[in-house]
Amino acid sequence: MNKQSMRIGFIGLGKMGSAICANIQNAGYDVTVYNRTESKTKPFEQAGAQVALTIKALIERSDIIFSSLFDDRSVLDLCHADDGLLDSITPEKIHIGLTTILPATADILQLAHAEKGCHYISAPVVGRPDSAAAGKLITFLAGEAFIINRMQPIIASYSMKQILVSDTAGAANSMKICVNYMAMTQLAMLGEVFTYAEKSQLDQAQVLTISKMFFAGNQAMIEYAEKIAHRDFDTAGFDLSAGLKDALIFDAAFTACGVKPSAILGAKDNLVAANANGLGHKDWSALTEISRKLAGLNDVVMSV
């Protein structure tokens, strides 16, 4: 099947969605885009994409539909609204969900799509928008293996690695939760370490050097260590409000399995406090500012 015969629809042109969609379009695929804020579709239209003004119109023009939205509620609304995705989809069409959602939500979507005679593939990604723009994301995949195999060339346009997890959609989201959970615990730990080092009057540059040695090979955590050390949170690859959403997902997913998410309880509290203090638009590593505040260091970055 050649690229031009694979009609692709893309819903959700936020930071991550825009970067992924641009890679798909640049790879030569026939793309139709939809976004609630229509102005975000303009760069894609100028590059040759069609713009759909409704979900129904996008479905009619597409055989493979990608969605990149904020949370479970937005994905469920997309699928179940009147004239939404499931209202409009026809048999054998494929929906690839990129959003980090609860595993149970992904399983519900897989069943709902199957009842329509079509296919749902769960495909959450690991990486920030800059990694997406460079085509260097990691994608976890779950769903029907033969469909995933057909989709691999498209997914390769924005991913450097694809990992098949299961034929059950929610398994890919469970794996994504594992990865994000590890990242959040490391961020919270770094915030506490740098706060302790500051109060102990250690050389912060030296602490940063040691941190980089500890995270050797993990470029993302090295960059986060630099952000925390320099308290530079204005360039948000992954913003704090999205981090808070993920913390709430961890809580629900772990609790549903009877596992206490103790390692991120403090991080979640810090995310809530940072968001309440106007830091929701900053990088999620700004959660570490709350550690400084609680330690009595009063020059804390707050809302601007």
C-alpha positions, 0 to 999 in steps of 0.5 A, a space after each residue: 500500500 503506497 503512502 498516498 493511498 493511506 488517507 490519514 486524519 489527525 485530531 488534536 494539534 497541541 504541542 505534541 500532536 502538532 509535532 507528530 502530525 508534521 512528521 507524518 505529513 512530511 513523510 508524504 502521507 495524505 493528511 486531513 487535520 481537525 482542531 477545535 482552535 482552527 488557527 492551529 490547522 493553518 500551518 498544515 493546510 499551507 503544507 498541503 493538508 486538508 482541513 476538516 471543520 467537523 469530526 464527521 468530515 474528517 472521518 469521511 476523508 480518512 481511513 486511519 485516524 490519530 488522536 492526540 488529546 489532553 486526558 480521558 475525558 477529552 478522548 471519551 467526549 471525542 468518541 461518544 459525542 453526537 456526530 463524534 468519532 464513533 457516531 461517524 466511523 465505518 467498518 475497518 477504519 483504524 483509530 490510533 490513540 496517542 493520549 496518556 489515559 487510564 488503561 481501563 479507558 483504553 480497554 473501553 475504547 477498544 471494545 467500543 470500536 470493535 462493536 463498530 467493526 473497526 479497530 482501536 490501537 493504543 499508542 502512547 508515546 514517551 518523549 517531549 515535543 522536541 523529541 517528537 519534532 525530531 522523530 525520536 519518540 518511543 511508542 508503546 503499542 497495543 491492539 490487533 497485531 496485524 493492524 499494528 504491523 500495517 501501521 508501523 511505517 506511519 508510526 516510524 515517521 515520528 518514533 525511533 522505537 516501537 514496542 509491542 506490548 499486548 493485544 489488549 489496548 490498556 496494556 500500552 497505557 499501563 506501560 506508559 504509566 510505568 515510565 511516567 511514574 519513574 520520571 516523576 519520582 526522579 524529578 521529585 527526588 532531584 528537587 529534594 536533593 538540590 534543596 538539601 544541597 542549597 541549605 547545606 551550602 554545597 556548590 550547586 554546580 558541583 551537585 549538578 555535575 554529580 547528578 549528571 554522572 548519576 543519570 549518565 545515558 539518560 539525556 532527559 533526566 540530565 536536562 531536567 537536572 539542569 532545569 532544576 539546578 538553574 531553576 529555569 522552568 519557562 521552556 516547558 517541554 511537558 507542562 506542569 498541568 499535564 504532569 498533574 493530570 498524569 499524577 492523578 492517573 497514577 493514583 487511579 491506576 495503581 489504586 485500581 490494582 491494589 498498589 499504593 503509589 507511595 513514591 509519588 505521593 509527595 510529588 503529587 502534593 507538590 504538583 497540586 501546590 505548584 499548579 495552585 500557585 500559577 505554575 501550571 504553564 511552566 515545565 513540570 519540573 517546577 514541582 520542585 519549587 515547592 520543596 524549596 518553599 517547604 524548606 523555608 527558601 522564600 525566593 520561590 518562583 511563582 506565577 508571573 
